Amino acid sequence: MTVHTADHRAISACACVYRRLREVDRLLTEARDHVLDATAALEEPADACRAVELLRLAGQKRTDAHEEARAGLRALVSPAPPADTVPDDAAPDG
């Protein structure tokens, strides 16, 4: 059993938010890349369907990024449980 203090929980929450923000950055970068590829595809009429699919994927990545951001914010502002003994297997990774 490990005792987790309020400081440990705050650090864990910040680490969780950081990981989620990195994921948000990755998703938004992929979305941007899809938009750039779609823009290039629109220059060729034969690639119009591909452009539409790329824009759909970009929209999905954007939605996923928003979900990650919201989850990160929830982790940051959720009330911390009282400082008491928590099983070791419940401790955050890393």
Distance bins in CASP14 RR format, pairs under 12 A and 6 or more apart:
PFRMAT RR
TARGET T0000
AUTHOR 0000-0000-0000
RMODE 2
METHOD distances of the structure
MODEL  1
1 84 0 0 0 0 1 0 0 0 0 0 0
1 85 1 0 1 0 0 0 0 0 0 0 0
1 86 1 0 0 1 0 0 0 0 0 0 0
1 87 1 0 0 1 0 0 0 0 0 0 0
1 88 1 0 0 1 0 0 0 0 0 0 0
1 89 0 0 0 0 0 1 0 0 0 0 0
1 90 0 0 0 0 1 0 0 0 0 0 0
1 91 0 0 0 0 1 0 0 0 0 0 0
2 8 0 0 0 0 1 0 0 0 0 0 0
2 9 0 0 0 0 0 1 0 0 0 0 0
2 12 0 0 0 0 0 1 0 0 0 0 0
2 83 0 0 0 0 0 1 0 0 0 0 0
2 84 0 0 0 0 0 1 0 0 0 0 0
2 85 1 0 0 1 0 0 0 0 0 0 0
2 86 1 0 0 1 0 0 0 0 0 0 0
2 87 1 0 0 1 0 0 0 0 0 0 0
2 88 1 0 1 0 0 0 0 0 0 0 0
2 89 0 0 0 0 1 0 0 0 0 0 0
2 90 0 0 0 0 1 0 0 0 0 0 0
2 91 1 0 1 0 0 0 0 0 0 0 0
2 92 0 0 0 0 0 1 0 0 0 0 0
3 9 0 0 0 0 0 1 0 0 0 0 0
3 82 0 0 0 0 0 1 0 0 0 0 0
3 83 1 0 0 1 0 0 0 0 0 0 0
3 84 1 0 0 1 0 0 0 0 0 0 0
3 85 1 0 1 0 0 0 0 0 0 0 0
3 86 1 0 0 1 0 0 0 0 0 0 0
3 87 0 0 0 0 0 1 0 0 0 0 0
3 88 0 0 0 0 0 1 0 0 0 0 0
3 90 0 0 0 0 0 1 0 0 0 0 0
3 91 0 0 0 0 0 1 0 0 0 0 0
4 10 0 0 0 0 0 1 0 0 0 0 0
4 11 0 0 0 0 1 0 0 0 0 0 0
4 12 1 0 0 1 0 0 0 0 0 0 0
4 13 0 0 0 0 0 1 0 0 0 0 0
4 80 0 0 0 0 1 0 0 0 0 0 0
4 81 0 0 0 0 1 0 0 0 0 0 0
4 82 0 0 0 0 0 1 0 0 0 0 0
4 83 1 0 0 1 0 0 0 0 0 0 0
4 84 0 0 0 0 1 0 0 0 0 0 0
4 85 0 0 0 0 1 0 0 0 0 0 0
4 86 1 0 1 0 0 0 0 0 0 0 0
4 87 0 0 0 0 0 1 0 0 0 0 0
4 88 0 0 0 0 0 1 0 0 0 0 0
4 90 0 0 0 0 1 0 0 0 0 0 0
4 91 1 0 0 1 0 0 0 0 0 0 0
4 92 0 0 0 0 1 0 0 0 0 0 0
5 11 0 0 0 0 1 0 0 0 0 0 0
5 12 0 0 0 0 0 1 0 0 0 0 0
5 80 0 0 0 0 1 0 0 0 0 0 0
5 81 0 0 0 0 0 1 0 0 0 0 0
5 82 0 0 0 0 0 1 0 0 0 0 0
5 83 1 0 1 0 0 0 0 0 0 0 0
5 84 0 0 0 0 1 0 0 0 0 0 0
5 85 0 0 0 0 0 1 0 0 0 0 0
5 86 0 0 0 0 0 1 0 0 0 0 0
6 12 0 0 0 0 0 1 0 0 0 0 0
6 13 0 0 0 0 0 1 0 0 0 0 0
6 79 0 0 0 0 0 1 0 0 0 0 0
6 80 1 0 0 1 0 0 0 0 0 0 0
6 81 0 0 0 0 1 0 0 0 0 0 0
6 82 0 0 0 0 1 0 0 0 0 0 0
6 83 1 0 1 0 0 0 0 0 0 0 0
6 84 0 0 0 0 0 1 0 0 0 0 0
7 13 0 0 0 0 0 1 0 0 0 0 0
7 14 0 0 0 0 0 1 0 0 0 0 0
7 80 0 0 0 0 0 1 0 0 0 0 0
7 83 0 0 0 0 1 0 0 0 0 0 0
8 14 0 0 0 0 0 1 0 0 0 0 0
8 15 0 0 0 0 0 1 0 0 0 0 0
8 80 0 0 0 0 1 0 0 0 0 0 0
8 81 0 0 0 0 0 1 0 0 0 0 0
8 83 0 0 0 0 1 0 0 0 0 0 0
8 84 0 0 0 0 0 1 0 0 0 0 0
8 86 0 0 0 0 1 0 0 0 0 0 0
8 90 0 0 0 0 0 1 0 0 0 0 0
8 91 0 0 0 0 1 0 0 0 0 0 0
8 92 0 0 0 0 1 0 0 0 0 0 0
9 15 0 0 0 0 0 1 0 0 0 0 0
9 16 0 0 0 0 0 1 0 0 0 0 0
9 75 0 0 0 0 0 1 0 0 0 0 0
9 76 0 0 0 0 0 1 0 0 0 0 0
9 78 0 0 0 0 1 0 0 0 0 0 0
9 79 0 0 0 0 1 0 0 0 0 0 0
9 80 1 0 1 0 0 0 0 0 0 0 0
9 81 1 0 0 1 0 0 0 0 0 0 0
9 82 0 0 0 0 1 0 0 0 0 0 0
9 83 1 0 0 1 0 0 0 0 0 0 0
9 84 0 0 0 0 0 1 0 0 0 0 0
9 86 0 0 0 0 1 0 0 0 0 0 0
9 90 0 0 0 0 0 1 0 0 0 0 0
9 91 0 0 0 0 0 1 0 0 0 0 0
9 92 0 0 0 0 1 0 0 0 0 0 0
10 16 0 0 0 0 0 1 0 0 0 0 0
10 17 0 0 0 0 0 1 0 0 0 0 0
10 75 0 0 0 0 0 1 0 0 0 0 0
10 76 0 0 0 0 1 0 0 0 0 0 0
10 77 0 0 0 0 0 1 0 0 0 0 0
10 78 0 0 0 0 0 1 0 0 0 0 0
10 79 0 0 0 0 0 1 0 0 0 0 0
10 80 1 0 0 1 0 0 0 0 0 0 0
10 83 0 0 0 0 0 1 0 0 0 0 0
10 92 0 0 0 0 0 1 0 0 0 0 0
11 17 0 0 0 0 0 1 0 0 0 0 0
11 18 0 0 0 0 0 1 0 0 0 0 0
11 76 0 0 0 0 0 1 0 0 0 0 0
11 80 0 0 0 0 0 1 0 0 0 0 0
11 91 0 0 0 0 0 1 0 0 0 0 0
11 92 0 0 0 0 1 0 0 0 0 0 0
11 94 0 0 0 0 0 1 0 0 0 0 0
12 18 0 0 0 0 0 1 0 0 0 0 0
12 19 0 0 0 0 0 1 0 0 0 0 0
12 75 0 0 0 0 1 0 0 0 0 0 0
12 76 0 0 0 0 0 1 0 0 0 0 0
12 78 0 0 0 0 0 1 0 0 0 0 0
12 80 0 0 0 0 1 0 0 0 0 0 0
12 81 0 0 0 0 0 1 0 0 0 0 0
12 86 0 0 0 0 0 1 0 0 0 0 0
12 90 0 0 0 0 0 1 0 0 0 0 0
12 91 0 0 0 0 1 0 0 0 0 0 0
12 92 1 0 1 0 0 0 0 0 0 0 0
12 93 0 0 0 0 1 0 0 0 0 0 0
12 94 0 0 0 0 1 0 0 0 0 0 0
13 19 0 0 0 0 0 1 0 0 0 0 0
13 20 0 0 0 0 0 1 0 0 0 0 0
13 71 0 0 0 0 0 1 0 0 0 0 0
13 72 0 0 0 0 1 0 0 0 0 0 0
13 73 0 0 0 0 0 1 0 0 0 0 0
13 74 0 0 0 0 1 0 0 0 0 0 0
13 75 1 0 1 0 0 0 0 0 0 0 0
13 76 1 0 1 0 0 0 0 0 0 0 0
13 77 0 0 0 0 1 0 0 0 0 0 0
13 78 1 0 0 1 0 0 0 0 0 0 0
13 79 0 0 0 0 0 1 0 0 0 0 0
13 80 1 0 0 1 0 0 0 0 0 0 0
13 81 0 0 0 0 0 1 0 0 0 0 0
13 92 0 0 0 0 1 0 0 0 0 0 0
14 20 0 0 0 0 0 1 0 0 0 0 0
14 21 0 0 0 0 0 1 0 0 0 0 0
14 72 0 0 0 0 0 1 0 0 0 0 0
14 75 0 0 0 0 1 0 0 0 0 0 0
14 76 1 0 0 1 0 0 0 0 0 0 0
14 77 0 0 0 0 0 1 0 0 0 0 0
14 80 0 0 0 0 0 1 0 0 0 0 0
14 92 0 0 0 0 0 1 0 0 0 0 0
15 21 0 0 0 0 0 1 0 0 0 0 0
15 22 0 0 0 0 0 1 0 0 0 0 0
15 72 0 0 0 0 0 1 0 0 0 0 0
15 75 0 0 0 0 1 0 0 0 0 0 0
15 76 0 0 0 0 0 1 0 0 0 0 0
15 91 0 0 0 0 0 1 0 0 0 0 0
15 92 1 0 0 1 0 0 0 0 0 0 0
15 93 0 0 0 0 1 0 0 0 0 0 0
15 94 1 0 0 1 0 0 0 0 0 0 0
16 22 0 0 0 0 0 1 0 0 0 0 0
16 23 0 0 0 0 0 1 0 0 0 0 0
16 68 0 0 0 0 0 1 0 0 0 0 0
16 71 0 0 0 0 1 0 0 0 0 0 0
16 72 1 0 0 1 0 0 0 0 0 0 0
16 73 0 0 0 0 0 1 0 0 0 0 0
16 74 0 0 0 0 1 0 0 0 0 0 0
16 75 1 0 1 0 0 0 0 0 0 0 0
16 76 1 0 0 1 0 0 0 0 0 0 0
16 77 0 0 0 0 0 1 0 0 0 0 0
16 78 0 0 0 0 0 1 0 0 0 0 0
16 92 1 0 0 1 0 0 0 0 0 0 0
16 93 0 0 0 0 0 1 0 0 0 0 0
16 94 0 0 0 0 0 1 0 0 0 0 0
17 23 0 0 0 0 0 1 0 0 0 0 0
17 24 0 0 0 0 0 1 0 0 0 0 0
17 68 0 0 0 0 0 1 0 0 0 0 0
17 69 0 0 0 0 1 0 0 0 0 0 0
17 70 0 0 0 0 0 1 0 0 0 0 0
17 71 0 0 0 0 1 0 0 0 0 0 0
17 72 1 0 1 0 0 0 0 0 0 0 0
17 73 1 0 0 1 0 0 0 0 0 0 0
17 74 0 0 0 0 1 0 0 0 0 0 0
17 75 1 0 1 0 0 0 0 0 0 0 0
17 76 1 0 1 0 0 0 0 0 0 0 0
17 77 0 0 0 0 1 0 0 0 0 0 0
17 78 0 0 0 0 0 1 0 0 0 0 0
18 24 0 0 0 0 0 1 0 0 0 0 0
18 25 0 0 0 0 0 1 0 0 0 0 0
18 68 0 0 0 0 0 1 0 0 0 0 0
18 72 0 0 0 0 1 0 0 0 0 0 0
18 75 0 0 0 0 0 1 0 0 0 0 0
18 76 0 0 0 0 0 1 0 0 0 0 0
18 92 0 0 0 0 0 1 0 0 0 0 0
19 25 0 0 0 0 0 1 0 0 0 0 0
19 26 0 0 0 0 0 1 0 0 0 0 0
19 68 0 0 0 0 1 0 0 0 0 0 0
19 71 0 0 0 0 0 1 0 0 0 0 0
19 72 0 0 0 0 1 0 0 0 0 0 0
19 75 0 0 0 0 1 0 0 0 0 0 0
19 76 0 0 0 0 0 1 0 0 0 0 0
19 92 0 0 0 0 0 1 0 0 0 0 0
19 93 0 0 0 0 1 0 0 0 0 0 0
19 94 0 0 0 0 0 1 0 0 0 0 0
20 26 0 0 0 0 0 1 0 0 0 0 0
20 27 0 0 0 0 0 1 0 0 0 0 0
20 64 0 0 0 0 0 1 0 0 0 0 0
20 65 0 0 0 0 1 0 0 0 0 0 0
20 66 0 0 0 0 0 1 0 0 0 0 0
20 67 0 0 0 0 1 0 0 0 0 0 0
20 68 1 0 1 0 0 0 0 0 0 0 0
20 69 1 0 0 1 0 0 0 0 0 0 0
20 70 0 0 0 0 1 0 0 0 0 0 0
20 71 1 0 1 0 0 0 0 0 0 0 0
20 72 1 0 1 0 0 0 0 0 0 0 0
20 73 0 0 0 0 1 0 0 0 0 0 0
20 74 0 0 0 0 1 0 0 0 0 0 0
20 75 1 0 0 1 0 0 0 0 0 0 0
20 76 0 0 0 0 1 0 0 0 0 0 0
21 27 0 0 0 0 0 1 0 0 0 0 0
21 28 0 0 0 0 0 1 0 0 0 0 0
21 65 0 0 0 0 1 0 0 0 0 0 0
21 68 1 0 0 1 0 0 0 0 0 0 0
21 69 1 0 0 1 0 0 0 0 0 0 0
21 70 0 0 0 0 0 1 0 0 0 0 0
21 71 0 0 0 0 0 1 0 0 0 0 0
21 72 1 0 0 1 0 0 0 0 0 0 0
21 73 0 0 0 0 1 0 0 0 0 0 0
21 75 0 0 0 0 0 1 0 0 0 0 0
21 76 0 0 0 0 0 1 0 0 0 0 0
22 28 0 0 0 0 0 1 0 0 0 0 0
22 29 0 0 0 0 0 1 0 0 0 0 0
22 65 0 0 0 0 0 1 0 0 0 0 0
22 68 0 0 0 0 1 0 0 0 0 0 0
22 69 0 0 0 0 0 1 0 0 0 0 0
22 72 0 0 0 0 0 1 0 0 0 0 0
23 29 0 0 0 0 0 1 0 0 0 0 0
23 30 0 0 0 0 0 1 0 0 0 0 0
23 61 0 0 0 0 0 1 0 0 0 0 0
23 64 0 0 0 0 1 0 0 0 0 0 0
23 65 1 0 0 1 0 0 0 0 0 0 0
23 66 0 0 0 0 0 1 0 0 0 0 0
23 67 0 0 0 0 1 0 0 0 0 0 0
23 68 1 0 1 0 0 0 0 0 0 0 0
23 69 0 0 0 0 1 0 0 0 0 0 0
23 71 0 0 0 0 1 0 0 0 0 0 0
23 72 0 0 0 0 1 0 0 0 0 0 0
24 30 0 0 0 0 0 1 0 0 0 0 0
24 31 0 0 0 0 0 1 0 0 0 0 0
24 61 0 0 0 0 0 1 0 0 0 0 0
24 62 0 0 0 0 0 1 0 0 0 0 0
24 63 0 0 0 0 0 1 0 0 0 0 0
24 64 0 0 0 0 1 0 0 0 0 0 0
24 65 1 0 1 0 0 0 0 0 0 0 0
24 66 0 0 0 0 1 0 0 0 0 0 0
24 67 0 0 0 0 1 0 0 0 0 0 0
24 68 1 0 1 0 0 0 0 0 0 0 0
24 69 1 0 1 0 0 0 0 0 0 0 0
24 70 0 0 0 0 1 0 0 0 0 0 0
24 71 0 0 0 0 1 0 0 0 0 0 0
24 72 0 0 0 0 1 0 0 0 0 0 0
24 73 0 0 0 0 0 1 0 0 0 0 0
25 31 0 0 0 0 0 1 0 0 0 0 0
25 32 0 0 0 0 0 1 0 0 0 0 0
25 61 0 0 0 0 0 1 0 0 0 0 0
25 65 0 0 0 0 1 0 0 0 0 0 0
25 68 0 0 0 0 1 0 0 0 0 0 0
25 69 0 0 0 0 0 1 0 0 0 0 0
26 32 0 0 0 0 0 1 0 0 0 0 0
26 33 0 0 0 0 0 1 0 0 0 0 0
26 61 0 0 0 0 1 0 0 0 0 0 0
26 64 0 0 0 0 1 0 0 0 0 0 0
26 65 0 0 0 0 1 0 0 0 0 0 0
26 68 0 0 0 0 1 0 0 0 0 0 0
27 33 0 0 0 0 0 1 0 0 0 0 0
27 34 0 0 0 0 0 1 0 0 0 0 0
27 57 0 0 0 0 0 1 0 0 0 0 0
27 58 0 0 0 0 0 1 0 0 0 0 0
27 59 0 0 0 0 1 0 0 0 0 0 0
27 60 0 0 0 0 1 0 0 0 0 0 0
27 61 1 0 1 0 0 0 0 0 0 0 0
27 62 1 0 0 1 0 0 0 0 0 0 0
27 63 0 0 0 0 1 0 0 0 0 0 0
27 64 1 0 1 0 0 0 0 0 0 0 0
27 65 1 1 0 0 0 0 0 0 0 0 0
27 66 0 0 0 0 1 0 0 0 0 0 0
27 67 0 0 0 0 1 0 0 0 0 0 0
27 68 1 0 0 1 0 0 0 0 0 0 0
27 69 0 0 0 0 1 0 0 0 0 0 0
28 34 0 0 0 0 0 1 0 0 0 0 0
28 35 0 0 0 0 0 1 0 0 0 0 0
28 58 0 0 0 0 1 0 0 0 0 0 0
28 59 0 0 0 0 0 1 0 0 0 0 0
28 60 0 0 0 0 0 1 0 0 0 0 0
28 61 1 0 0 1 0 0 0 0 0 0 0
28 62 1 0 0 1 0 0 0 0 0 0 0
28 63 0 0 0 0 0 1 0 0 0 0 0
28 64 0 0 0 0 1 0 0 0 0 0 0
28 65 1 0 1 0 0 0 0 0 0 0 0
28 66 0 0 0 0 1 0 0 0 0 0 0
28 68 0 0 0 0 1 0 0 0 0 0 0
28 69 0 0 0 0 1 0 0 0 0 0 0
29 35 0 0 0 0 0 1 0 0 0 0 0
29 36 0 0 0 0 0 1 0 0 0 0 0
29 58 0 0 0 0 0 1 0 0 0 0 0
29 61 0 0 0 0 1 0 0 0 0 0 0
29 62 0 0 0 0 0 1 0 0 0 0 0
29 65 0 0 0 0 1 0 0 0 0 0 0
30 36 0 0 0 0 0 1 0 0 0 0 0
30 37 0 0 0 0 0 1 0 0 0 0 0
30 54 0 0 0 0 0 1 0 0 0 0 0
30 57 0 0 0 0 1 0 0 0 0 0 0
30 58 1 0 0 1 0 0 0 0 0 0 0
30 59 0 0 0 0 0 1 0 0 0 0 0
30 60 0 0 0 0 1 0 0 0 0 0 0
30 61 1 0 1 0 0 0 0 0 0 0 0
30 62 0 0 0 0 1 0 0 0 0 0 0
30 64 0 0 0 0 1 0 0 0 0 0 0
30 65 0 0 0 0 1 0 0 0 0 0 0
31 37 0 0 0 0 0 1 0 0 0 0 0
31 38 0 0 0 0 0 1 0 0 0 0 0
31 54 0 0 0 0 1 0 0 0 0 0 0
31 55 0 0 0 0 1 0 0 0 0 0 0
31 56 0 0 0 0 0 1 0 0 0 0 0
31 57 1 0 0 1 0 0 0 0 0 0 0
31 58 1 0 1 0 0 0 0 0 0 0 0
31 59 1 0 0 1 0 0 0 0 0 0 0
31 60 0 0 0 0 1 0 0 0 0 0 0
31 61 1 1 0 0 0 0 0 0 0 0 0
31 62 1 0 1 0 0 0 0 0 0 0 0
31 63 0 0 0 0 1 0 0 0 0 0 0
31 64 0 0 0 0 1 0 0 0 0 0 0
31 65 1 0 0 1 0 0 0 0 0 0 0
31 66 0 0 0 0 0 1 0 0 0 0 0
32 38 0 0 0 0 0 1 0 0 0 0 0
32 39 0 0 0 0 0 1 0 0 0 0 0
32 54 0 0 0 0 0 1 0 0 0 0 0
32 55 0 0 0 0 0 1 0 0 0 0 0
32 57 0 0 0 0 0 1 0 0 0 0 0
32 58 1 0 0 1 0 0 0 0 0 0 0
32 59 0 0 0 0 0 1 0 0 0 0 0
32 61 0 0 0 0 1 0 0 0 0 0 0
32 62 0 0 0 0 1 0 0 0 0 0 0
32 65 0 0 0 0 0 1 0 0 0 0 0
33 39 0 0 0 0 0 1 0 0 0 0 0
33 40 0 0 0 0 0 1 0 0 0 0 0
33 54 0 0 0 0 1 0 0 0 0 0 0
33 55 0 0 0 0 0 1 0 0 0 0 0
33 57 0 0 0 0 1 0 0 0 0 0 0
33 58 0 0 0 0 1 0 0 0 0 0 0
33 61 0 0 0 0 1 0 0 0 0 0 0
34 40 0 0 0 0 0 1 0 0 0 0 0
34 41 0 0 0 0 0 1 0 0 0 0 0
34 50 0 0 0 0 0 1 0 0 0 0 0
34 51 0 0 0 0 1 0 0 0 0 0 0
34 52 0 0 0 0 0 1 0 0 0 0 0
34 53 0 0 0 0 1 0 0 0 0 0 0
34 54 1 0 1 0 0 0 0 0 0 0 0
34 55 1 0 0 1 0 0 0 0 0 0 0
34 56 0 0 0 0 1 0 0 0 0 0 0
34 57 1 0 1 0 0 0 0 0 0 0 0
34 58 1 1 0 0 0 0 0 0 0 0 0
34 59 1 0 0 1 0 0 0 0 0 0 0
34 60 0 0 0 0 1 0 0 0 0 0 0
34 61 1 0 0 1 0 0 0 0 0 0 0
34 62 0 0 0 0 1 0 0 0 0 0 0
35 41 0 0 0 0 0 1 0 0 0 0 0
35 42 0 0 0 0 0 1 0 0 0 0 0
35 51 0 0 0 0 1 0 0 0 0 0 0
35 54 1 0 0 1 0 0 0 0 0 0 0
35 55 1 0 0 1 0 0 0 0 0 0 0
35 56 0 0 0 0 0 1 0 0 0 0 0
35 57 0 0 0 0 1 0 0 0 0 0 0
35 58 1 0 1 0 0 0 0 0 0 0 0
35 59 0 0 0 0 1 0 0 0 0 0 0
35 61 0 0 0 0 1 0 0 0 0 0 0
35 62 0 0 0 0 1 0 0 0 0 0 0
36 42 0 0 0 0 0 1 0 0 0 0 0
36 43 0 0 0 0 0 1 0 0 0 0 0
36 51 0 0 0 0 0 1 0 0 0 0 0
36 54 0 0 0 0 1 0 0 0 0 0 0
36 55 0 0 0 0 0 1 0 0 0 0 0
36 58 0 0 0 0 1 0 0 0 0 0 0
37 43 0 0 0 0 0 1 0 0 0 0 0
37 44 0 0 0 0 0 1 0 0 0 0 0
37 47 0 0 0 0 1 0 0 0 0 0 0
37 50 0 0 0 0 1 0 0 0 0 0 0
37 51 0 0 0 0 1 0 0 0 0 0 0
37 52 0 0 0 0 0 1 0 0 0 0 0
37 53 0 0 0 0 1 0 0 0 0 0 0
37 54 1 0 1 0 0 0 0 0 0 0 0
37 55 0 0 0 0 1 0 0 0 0 0 0
37 57 0 0 0 0 1 0 0 0 0 0 0
37 58 0 0 0 0 1 0 0 0 0 0 0
38 44 0 0 0 0 0 1 0 0 0 0 0
38 47 0 0 0 0 1 0 0 0 0 0 0
38 48 0 0 0 0 1 0 0 0 0 0 0
38 49 0 0 0 0 0 1 0 0 0 0 0
38 50 1 0 0 1 0 0 0 0 0 0 0
38 51 1 0 1 0 0 0 0 0 0 0 0
38 52 1 0 0 1 0 0 0 0 0 0 0
38 53 0 0 0 0 1 0 0 0 0 0 0
38 54 1 1 0 0 0 0 0 0 0 0 0
38 55 1 0 1 0 0 0 0 0 0 0 0
38 56 0 0 0 0 1 0 0 0 0 0 0
38 57 0 0 0 0 1 0 0 0 0 0 0
38 58 1 0 0 1 0 0 0 0 0 0 0
38 59 0 0 0 0 0 1 0 0 0 0 0
39 47 0 0 0 0 0 1 0 0 0 0 0
39 50 0 0 0 0 0 1 0 0 0 0 0
39 51 1 0 0 1 0 0 0 0 0 0 0
39 54 0 0 0 0 1 0 0 0 0 0 0
39 55 0 0 0 0 1 0 0 0 0 0 0
39 58 0 0 0 0 0 1 0 0 0 0 0
40 47 0 0 0 0 1 0 0 0 0 0 0
40 50 0 0 0 0 1 0 0 0 0 0 0
40 51 0 0 0 0 1 0 0 0 0 0 0
40 54 0 0 0 0 1 0 0 0 0 0 0
41 47 1 1 0 0 0 0 0 0 0 0 0
41 48 1 0 0 1 0 0 0 0 0 0 0
41 49 0 0 0 0 1 0 0 0 0 0 0
41 50 1 0 1 0 0 0 0 0 0 0 0
41 51 1 1 0 0 0 0 0 0 0 0 0
41 52 0 0 0 0 1 0 0 0 0 0 0
41 53 0 0 0 0 1 0 0 0 0 0 0
41 54 1 0 0 1 0 0 0 0 0 0 0
41 55 0 0 0 0 1 0 0 0 0 0 0
41 57 0 0 0 0 0 1 0 0 0 0 0
42 48 1 0 0 1 0 0 0 0 0 0 0
42 49 0 0 0 0 0 1 0 0 0 0 0
42 50 0 0 0 0 1 0 0 0 0 0 0
42 51 1 0 1 0 0 0 0 0 0 0 0
42 52 0 0 0 0 1 0 0 0 0 0 0
42 54 0 0 0 0 1 0 0 0 0 0 0
42 55 0 0 0 0 1 0 0 0 0 0 0
43 50 0 0 0 0 0 1 0 0 0 0 0
43 51 0 0 0 0 1 0 0 0 0 0 0
44 50 0 0 0 0 1 0 0 0 0 0 0
44 51 0 0 0 0 1 0 0 0 0 0 0
45 51 0 0 0 0 0 1 0 0 0 0 0
47 53 0 0 0 0 1 0 0 0 0 0 0
47 54 0 0 0 0 1 0 0 0 0 0 0
48 54 0 0 0 0 0 1 0 0 0 0 0
48 55 0 0 0 0 0 1 0 0 0 0 0
49 55 0 0 0 0 0 1 0 0 0 0 0
49 56 0 0 0 0 0 1 0 0 0 0 0
50 56 0 0 0 0 0 1 0 0 0 0 0
50 57 0 0 0 0 0 1 0 0 0 0 0
51 57 0 0 0 0 0 1 0 0 0 0 0
51 58 0 0 0 0 0 1 0 0 0 0 0
52 58 0 0 0 0 0 1 0 0 0 0 0
52 59 0 0 0 0 0 1 0 0 0 0 0
53 59 0 0 0 0 0 1 0 0 0 0 0
53 60 0 0 0 0 0 1 0 0 0 0 0
54 60 0 0 0 0 0 1 0 0 0 0 0
54 61 0 0 0 0 0 1 0 0 0 0 0
55 61 0 0 0 0 0 1 0 0 0 0 0
55 62 0 0 0 0 0 1 0 0 0 0 0
56 62 0 0 0 0 0 1 0 0 0 0 0
56 63 0 0 0 0 0 1 0 0 0 0 0
57 63 0 0 0 0 0 1 0 0 0 0 0
57 64 0 0 0 0 0 1 0 0 0 0 0
58 64 0 0 0 0 0 1 0 0 0 0 0
58 65 0 0 0 0 0 1 0 0 0 0 0
59 65 0 0 0 0 1 0 0 0 0 0 0
59 66 0 0 0 0 1 0 0 0 0 0 0
60 66 0 0 0 0 0 1 0 0 0 0 0
60 67 0 0 0 0 0 1 0 0 0 0 0
61 67 0 0 0 0 0 1 0 0 0 0 0
61 68 0 0 0 0 0 1 0 0 0 0 0
62 68 0 0 0 0 0 1 0 0 0 0 0
62 69 0 0 0 0 0 1 0 0 0 0 0
63 69 0 0 0 0 0 1 0 0 0 0 0
63 70 0 0 0 0 0 1 0 0 0 0 0
64 70 0 0 0 0 0 1 0 0 0 0 0
64 71 0 0 0 0 0 1 0 0 0 0 0
65 71 0 0 0 0 0 1 0 0 0 0 0
65 72 0 0 0 0 0 1 0 0 0 0 0
66 72 0 0 0 0 0 1 0 0 0 0 0
66 73 0 0 0 0 0 1 0 0 0 0 0
67 73 0 0 0 0 0 1 0 0 0 0 0
67 74 0 0 0 0 0 1 0 0 0 0 0
68 74 0 0 0 0 0 1 0 0 0 0 0
68 75 0 0 0 0 0 1 0 0 0 0 0
69 75 0 0 0 0 0 1 0 0 0 0 0
69 76 0 0 0 0 0 1 0 0 0 0 0
70 76 0 0 0 0 0 1 0 0 0 0 0
70 77 0 0 0 0 0 1 0 0 0 0 0
70 78 0 0 0 0 0 1 0 0 0 0 0
71 77 0 0 0 0 0 1 0 0 0 0 0
71 78 0 0 0 0 0 1 0 0 0 0 0
72 78 0 0 0 0 1 0 0 0 0 0 0
75 92 0 0 0 0 0 1 0 0 0 0 0
80 86 0 0 0 0 0 1 0 0 0 0 0
81 90 0 0 0 0 0 1 0 0 0 0 0
84 90 0 0 0 0 0 1 0 0 0 0 0
85 91 0 0 0 0 0 1 0 0 0 0 0
86 92 0 0 0 0 0 1 0 0 0 0 0
END
